[in-house]
Amino acid sequence: MISIPLNAASDVSTGLMPIFIDKVFDALSELNRRGVSILLVEQNARKSLSTMSRGYVLETGGIALEESSEELKSSPEVQKTYLGI
């Protein structure tokens, strides 16, 4: 059996000052660069998509969209509905 490092984090930015949000996401990004898979459940979609390599959009308990972070960020539907652009 192969052992894959995995960390799970939920709502890491909730209630934090912006400077600390940046530090938390920098740490998550560094862990990911070191080969640690991260399952991140986060309301801050813009910051999450800028940090992670892949994204899943959940709606009513199911996966509505599944793409690379870059594809999700450039999607007109995602921009309008989830990123407020």
SVG drawing of the C-alpha trace seen along z (x, -y; Angstrom):
<svg xmlns="http://www.w3.org/2000/svg" viewBox="-29 -42 38 44">
<polyline fill="none" stroke="black" stroke-width="0.4" points="0.0,0.0 1.2,-3.5 1.2,-6.1 0.3,-9.6 0.6,-12.5 -2.8,-14.3 -3.9,-17.2 -7.4,-18.4 -8.2,-22.0 -11.6,-23.7 -12.4,-27.4 -8.8,-28.4 -9.5,-32.1 -12.6,-32.5 -12.2,-35.2 -8.5,-36.0 -7.0,-39.4 -5.9,-39.7 -2.2,-39.4 -2.8,-36.1 -4.9,-34.8 -2.0,-35.4 0.4,-33.6 -1.9,-30.6 -2.3,-30.3 1.5,-30.7 2.0,-27.8 -0.5,-25.7 1.1,-26.5 4.5,-25.5 3.2,-22.2 1.7,-21.5 5.0,-22.3 6.7,-19.8 4.3,-17.1 1.7,-17.1 -1.9,-16.8 -4.3,-19.2 -8.1,-18.9 -9.1,-22.5 -12.7,-23.4 -12.8,-27.2 -15.3,-30.0 -12.7,-32.3 -12.8,-31.0 -10.6,-33.6 -7.7,-33.0 -8.2,-29.2 -8.1,-29.1 -5.0,-31.3 -3.2,-28.9 -4.3,-25.4 -3.8,-23.6 -7.3,-22.0 -10.7,-23.0 -14.1,-21.4 -17.3,-23.4 -19.9,-21.8 -23.6,-22.6 -26.3,-20.9 -23.9,-18.2 -22.6,-17.2 -19.8,-18.2 -21.0,-20.8 -17.7,-21.7 -14.2,-20.1 -11.3,-21.7 -7.8,-23.0 -7.8,-26.2 -6.8,-28.3 -9.7,-26.9 -12.1,-27.6 -10.8,-31.2 -11.2,-31.9 -14.7,-30.4 -17.4,-33.1 -19.9,-31.0 -17.5,-30.7 -16.5,-34.4 -20.1,-35.5 -21.5,-33.1 -18.6,-32.5 -16.0,-35.2 -18.3,-38.2 -16.7,-39.4"/>
</svg>
